[in-house]
Structures are given as C-alpha cells and as structure tokens.
Amino acid sequence: MTEPQPISMILAPEERWLPTISSVTQDYCAALDFSTSLAEKVVRCTEQVCSELVHRCREAGIREQYTLKLRYQDQACIVEIIYNKDAPLDPGLGEEDGAEVKDSEHLSDQTLWLQLIRKSADRVFFKYEGDRRALEMRIYRRSEGKEGQFWLMGLTSRLNENVKVDIIRDDKGTPISSVLHDIDSGKVLKLDEGGAFVVERLDGAHNFYDIYMEYIDKVSLTSPERLAMIFISLEDAGMLEKSGPETKKKSFLGRLSNIMNIVTFRSLNIPHGDKLVDRLYGRVSWLFRPAAVALILLFALSGFIPLSYEVTEIHQLISKPALAIHGNPFLLIELYILMTLVAVIHEFAHGLTCRHFGGSVHRIGIMFYLAMIIFFADVSAAWGFRNKWKRIAVAAAGPVLNLVVMSVCFWIWHFHKAHVTAEHSIWFLMGFFCLYSTVLNFIPFIKMDGYYMLTDLTGISTLREKSFSYLGQKLFGIFSAG
C-alpha cells in the first residue's frame, strides 16, 4: 500500500462544510485501504467532533476558521482538529498539554459527546498548537474481521536504533526489569518485569497480540491495557521507531541536533565508550576484590589525619596557598587541569563499578557548562539492580575516589608544609576541593551522588522534596515563635 499524502483543510465553523468533511475523510480512508467498518468509525468520529465544534463556536460567537488535518503514521489514521482556544470544546478532561482523554463515570451534557468519541476512537488527546487548541484522534489499523480487537494487538513496533537496553535477570535467567537508554537524547526509562518481557520482543516482527499470548503462556495472566501502558511509556519517551512522512524529517533534525551539540561545544560523546569501559575494567578488575576495596577505603579516610593536625589553623591554611598562587596564572591553569582529571577519575569510578556488577555504560563523554569541562558517564543501568547495596556502591564510587585523591594531596602537602610554595599550595587546594565536592554530594537538597545513596538507604524516593518540606516547616516554626 502506498501511503497517501497528509491532508490539511482550513474551514469556517459552519455546518455546510460537514458533508465535505465526511466525503474527504471517506476518500482518505479508502486510500489507506481501511476496512469498511474502520473507515466508518473514522468518518463518524471526525464528523461528530467537527459538528460539536461548529455548535460550540456558534454559542461563543467565534467565527475564526479551524483546521482539519488527516495523516497516517505509526499504523494509525490520525485526525487532528485545531481551533480557537476560546471555543469551549474541551470540558476540562484534558487540560494538561498532550493529556490523553480517559473514560469517565461523570457524564453531563458537556462531556457526553466526548465520551462517545472516546468509545469509538482508540485514543483521544487535547493539546496546544501554538496559541490554539487541538483535539487529536487515533484509529489504528486492524486486519479484516478483527475491527473489534483492542487497538494495540495488531501493532508491530521496533525500538529506535539509538536505544540501548539492559535486561536485568534473576538467577534462573528470567527478566525482572529493564533499563532503556536513548543515546542521542540521554533519556532513560526503567520498566518492570512485564516491560522487560515486551522490550525483548519489539523486533518489528512480533505484533502485540503475539507478545500478549506468549506472556500469558510463559509468565502469567495480564490485560491488554497493561501492555498498552508499556507501549505508551515507550512512545512518550520517544524510544519507538516511527513510520510515516514525518520520520525522515525528525531523523534529520535529530542528526542535526547532535552535530550542533558538537559544533557549539555543548556535549560530545566518546565513540564506543562502553568498549572503553570494558577494556579498562579488564585491567583494573582486581581493585574490586574485598581486600583491595578495604585498603582503598582505609587510605581514603587517612587523609583526615594530616588535616586534623591543623584544625586550629584552617583559615590560615586556606589563605596562604591563595596568596602563593596570586600572580602566577600558570599555576591556576595547572590547578584547573588537575581538577578536570579528578572529575574524569570520578566518573570512571562510577562506570567501572557499574560494569563490575553487570551493568553497561552506554554513554560517556564531556559537556561544557559555564566555561567548565564536565565529564559524564551514564550509569543508569544501575537503576535495574535489585540489590540496593550495589546501587549504593555505584553512587559511592565517585565520592570514594574523590577522598582517595584528597588523601594523596593532603599527605603530599603535609610532608612539605614547612616550605609553603605555590607548588605545594596546589596540593592543599586540590585536597580541599575534593573534600568540598564530597561534602556537597551528601546535601539532600541537591541531586548528586550522595543524594541517590541516601534515597536507597532510606527508601524515600522523594527525599529532596521532603527535605525542603521539613526545612520549610522548621524555618516557619522558628519565625512564628519569634
């Protein structure tokens, strides 16, 4: 079947155009080779919405033209009606932009027409198109004789080629969760065992009916609606391969966006970063043996020993190096380079620990923010680890390496503190920077490594919000008492 070109019609809100709308919609469905019953459904829904819009515009005294668009994409006939936002067509069931209209038990004269549309069309959305409002309906293709089948069952989908999947399995090899990474956009999506089962079969060959029956046979009873929730989650995250006339345009824009990120120095992914982490892990895997980990932790804490000798002179220790560096820009450049190297070590610590526990690091690279080079490693695969202590270990690896570098710097500075020079001052500043960044990590108001460790330790996923709420209550109590 050759897909017809999209149709766009600009119409006055008058009833005399309704027969034309029905005729054009009927012809479009015929070009799509839709079955008679599916075509009738598309025509009926389109005519009902346009008729209701004409009625509402007349009541509100709105004469502005509206736009009717028809297109075929992702195995669905999509009908979009764009109208003046002041037309009271949306009864408040889809006020959120892009919200999908659900079935409602609260029927009234204002909502009955919409619920009738919802019963006929597979999916209905209200959204914004610039300063105008839009209602979108989707009616999915079905095979002849299966028009009454749930809309998802006949669809065949495939993940985008830039989406990498980590399937987490139990001891028997059964999928228990999955973490999906969009390498281009950086989006991450975590799905449960049902989602993991579905994702493994999104190869463009299995339709959802096949997946549904296999799930019932191998796992347990489920509902088509549950599979639809998984599909919609993947669709909303932009992780499904699209079809239709918009696909090439979006693909081109995606590639252009990646090029612009590099040209404008916003971000740059290191090619084959996952293989780099794998090779590096093969060389340093011995560091994850229990004895080696214990020694690393002991040395990381040893840096507080030389620091404790100078507790009463902290202010002096901070000011002297600053004075020593003053007027020597080359030492400032050296300090900046050392700080950048610490950031690289920090991120590789996360990546190697994630790799040690079986996770993948699909993306590593650098970003440029406020004249700073920020190194990053995507360790979101750790979200799928069932053992919370493994997740905590991945998050803790970076701060621990910061403390190791801190200890190295403080010991070097300590043994040369009698001869305070600019070179020796750098070691103290580097140690202080590592200590400061480690402490910063554990502030629960900032979503950094320590924050995610605390969320796993406490089991509170909204720790930041609750921290702000608690602090606000305490401050309110203090000022109220005053």
N, C-alpha and C positions, 0 to 999 in steps of 0.2 A: 504494500500500500504506500502510495506517495502522499506524504502529509500535506494538506492544503496550507496555504499561507494564512497567517493570522488576519482576522477581520476587525476593523475598527469603524464604528458608526457614531456620528455626532447627531443627536436627536433633540427636538424640542419636547418638553414634557406634555405631550398631547396624545389622546387616545387614538387618533387617526393613524399613528405610526405603529400601533401594536400588530396589525396584520403583517406589515412589512418585516417586523422583528421576527415573528413566527416563521415566515417564509425563508428569511435569510438563515435563521438558526437550523431549520429543517434541511436546507441545502448543505449547510456546513457539516451536519451530522452524516448526511448521505456521502459526502466526500471522505469522511472518516471511516466509512463502512461500518457505522454503528448499527446494531440490530434495531428493528422497528420499535421495540419496547424501550430501549435505551434512548433512542432518538426522541421518542415521545416524552420521556422524562426530562431530557434537556430542554426541549421546546416548552414544555409546561412550566418548568421552574423559571425559565427566562421570562416568559410572558407574564407570569404571576408577579415576579419582582418588579418588572417594568410597569405593570398596571398599578401596583401598590405605590411605586414611586410617583407616578403621574398623579394619583389621588392625593398623596401627601403634599406634593408641590402645589397643587391647586388650593388645598386648605391653607397652606402657609403663604400663598401669594407669590411663589417663586416661579419665575419664567426662564431662569437660566438653563441652558442646554445641558444634557447629560451625555456621557459617553458609554457605549456598549462595545466591549471587546470580546472576541472569541479566539481561542488558540488551543492547540493540542500540545501537551507537554507531560512527560513522565507518565504516559499511558492514561491520561485523563483529558477530557474536554473541559477546559477552564472558561467559565463565563464571568466576566468582571464588569461591574456597573459602577461608574464613577460619577458622583453627583455633588451638588452644593451641600456643604456640611450643615447648613441650617435646615435642610429638609429633614423632618423628624422621622426618618426611616428606621434608624437604629433605636430600638426601645430600651437600650441600656444593657443588653445581654452580651455585648461585645465591645465595651467601651475601650478596653485596652487595645493598643495598636497591634494588629495581627492576631487578635484573640479568636479562637475557634468557637463557634456557637455550639453549645451542648443542648441536649434535651432538657426541658424544664417542666416541672409539675405546675408551675404558676402560669396559667393561661388567662389571657384577657383579650379584649378587642384589639389592643395594641400589639399583642405578641402572637396571636393565633396564626396569622398568615406566615410568620417566620417559622413557627414550629411545623407548619405544614410543609414549608420548603425544606426544613431540616429533615423531615421524614422521607422526602423524595431524593434530595441531593445527598451525595455521600459525605461531603464536607462543606461547611459554610464558614466564611470569615468576614469580619468587619476590620477595616484598616484605613490608614490615611494615605492619600496620594497627594503630596504637597499640602496645599491648603484646602483640599477637597476630601470627601469621604468616599470609601469604596466598599462594595459588597462583592465578595468572590465566592463562586460555587464551583465545586469539582465533582464531576461524574466520571467514574473510572470505567475503562473498557472491560467487558465480560465476554466470555465465549457464548455462542448461540445456545440458548436453553439454560444458561446459568445467570440470567439477569438478576435473579433474586439473591444471589450469593453475596456474602459480606464483601465490601468493596476491596479489601486488602488481598483476598485469597488469590485473585488472578494475576497479581503483580509479580514481576521478576525484577529484582534490584541487584545492584553491584556497588561495592564501596569504591569511592574515589581512589585512584592510583596513588595519591599522595597521603592516604590514610594508612597508618601502621597500627597493627593490632597485637596486643599482648593478652593471651588467654591464660588465666590462672586456673590450674587444675589441682584436684585433690590427689591423694596417694594412689587412687585407682585410675587416674587419668581422666576423670570426669570434669568437664568445665564447671567452675564455680563462680567465675566472674571474668570480666574482660575490661581492658582499658584501651581506648582508641585515641590515637594522636594524629591530628592533622598537621603534617609537617609544614605546609605553607602558611596556614593561619595561626598555628600554635594552639588551636583549640584542643581540649582534652575532654573525653566523655567516658564515664565509668558506668558499666552495665552489670546487672546481677547475672545469676546462672542462666536464666532464660534468655537474656540478651546475648550472653556468650554463645549459647547454642545457636541462636539465629544468625549472629555475625559470621560464624564459621561457614554458613551455607549461603551467604549472599554472594554468589558467584556469577549471577546473570543467567544461570541455567535452571535453578530451582525456583519455582514460584512459591508464594507464601502458603498455598494450600498444601504443597508437598512438605514444606517445613512444619506446618501445623500438624499434619498427620504423623510425621516422623517424631515430633516432640511428644505427642500423645503415646506413641508406641514405645519410645525409649526412656522417657522421663516421667511424665505424669499428665493428668488431665489439665487442660488450660482453656482459655477462651480466645476467640479471635480478637476481642478488644484488647487483651493483654499484648498480643503481637502487634496490634496497631499502635499501642503506646511506645513500644520499642522502635517501630518504624518512624513514628513522628519525632521521637528524640533524635534519631539519626538524621532525619530530614531537617529539623530545626538547627542542628549543629553543622549542616552543610556537608555531611560526610558521605552522602549517596551520590552516585554518578547520575547526572541529569541527561535528559534527552530533549529534543525539540529545537526550535530555531534560536533560542537564547543561549544554548550550550556553548557554541563556538565563541560567541561574544564574551561570555563570562570567563571561559577558559583563557581567552586572550587578555582580558583585564586582570586575571589572576597572575599570569606570567608578567604582565607589565608592572603590576604592583611589586612583585618580587624583585624585578630589575630596578625599580625606583628605590626600594629599600636599600639596595647595594649602592646605587649611584649617589643617593643623598646621605649615605653613611648612617642609616638608622639601624640596620641589623644585617648580619652576614652569617649564614650557616656554613660550618666547616663541612666540606664534602665527605661523605662516608664516615661521619662522626661516630656511628655505632661500631664500625670496624676498628676505628682508632681506639675506642674504649676497650674493645675485646682484646686487641693486641697488647695494650698496656696492662690489662688485668692479668694476662698470661705471664707477665714479667714480675708483677708485684703481688700475686695472689697469696704468697707466703705471709704477707703482712696481716692477713685476716685470720691467721692461726691464733688460738687463745693466748698463748704465751706472748706473741708479738703484740696483740691488742693490749694486754696488760701492761707491757713495757711502754707502749705509746701513751697510754693514759697516765701512767706514773710520771713520765717525762713532761707531758702536757701540764700537769699540775705543779711540777717542780719549779716552774718559772715564778711562782709566787714567793719562793724562798728569797731570792735576791731582792725582790720588790719589797718584802716585809722588812728588810733592814733599813729601808729609807722612808718608813711611814710618816715620820715627823717632818720630812723634807720634800713631800710630794710636789708642793708648789715650786720649790726651787729646782727640782729635777726637771720639771716641765719647762720652766722659763729659761734655764741655762742652754739647753740644746737649741731653743728658738733663737737665742742671741748668737749662738755659734754659727747657725746656718744663715743668719741675716747677712745679705750682701753677697751670697755665693749661690747664684742661680743654678749652677751645675749640680750642686748637692740636692737642690729641690727637684731637679729632673730625675736624679738618681732615686730619690725617695718615691717619686711618682711611679717610676718603673718597678721598684720593689713592691709597692702596694698593688700594682696591677698583677704581678707574678703571684702574690698571695691570693688574689681573687681567682686566678687560674687554678692554683692548687686546691683552693676551697671547693670549686665546682667539680674538679676531677675527683675529689674525695667523695662527693655525693654520687657521682656517676659510677665509680668503681665499687662502692658499697652496694648500690642498686644492682649492679651486674653480679656481684658476689652472691646475692640472694635470688638470682634467677631473673631479674628484670632486665629490660632493654633500655638503652639510652638512644632514642631515635634522632635526637637533635642536640647538637652542641654548637656554640658559635659566640659571636660578640655583638653587643649593642652599643650605641653611642648615645649618651644621655648627659646633658649639661656639661659638655666638654670632658666627660669621663668615659673611659672604656669599661664596659661591664661584660664580663664573661658569664655565660649561662650554660646549664646542662639540663635537659628535660628528663627528670627522673619521676615523672608522673606515673610510670609503670608501678611504682611502689604503692600507689593507691590500692592496687589489687592484692597486695599481700594480706593474707588472713591474719597472720601473727602481728599484733601491734608493735611488738618489740623490734621486729625487722623494719617496720616503717619508721620507728623512732631512731633506729640505728642509721638509716639513710639520712634522716634530717640532722642527726647529731654529728655525722662525719665531717661536715664543713666546719662547724664551730670547734670541734676537737682539733682539726688541723690548724685552725687559727691559733689555738692555745699552744700547739707544738711550735709553731713559728714564733709566737710570743716568748716561749721559754728559751728558744735559741737566741733571740735578740736580747732578752734581759740578762742571760748568762754572759754573753759576749760583752755587753755594756758593763756588767758588774765587775768583771775582771780587769776592765780598763777605766773604771770610774775615776781613778786618781789622776788621769790625764784626759780631761774633758776636751775633746776636739770636735770639729764639725763631723768627722767620720764616725766617731763614737756616738755623737748625739743622734745620728740617723738610726743607730741600732735601738736606742731608747725610744725614739719616736715610733719606729716600726712596731716595737713590742707594745707600746701604749695604744697604737692604732688597732692592733689585733685584739687586745683586751677590750677596748671600747666597742669594737664591732661584735665581739662575743656577747658582751652585756646587752647591747642593743637588740641582739637576736631574741633575748628572752623577755622583752617587754610585750605583754599580751595585747597591747593596742596596735601593734604592727605585725602584719602577716609575713613573718620571716621564718627562718628555720626553727628557732626556739618556739615560736607560736604553734607550729604544727606538731612539735614534740609534746607541748602542753595539751593540745586538743586530744592527742592519742592517750596521754597519761590520764587525763580527767574524763575522757569520753564525752566532752562537751564540744559539739561541732560548731557552735556559735559563741565561742569563748570571747572573741573580740567584742561582739555586741553586748554580751553580758558584763564584760569588764567595764565598758563605757557606762552601762546602766548602773552598775554598782558604784562606780566613781561619782556619777551624777547624783545618786541618792545620798552619798556621804557628803559631797560638797553642799547639796541643798540642806542637809541636816545641820552642817556647821554654820552656814549663813543664816538659817532660820533661827538657830539657837542664839546667834549673835544679835 
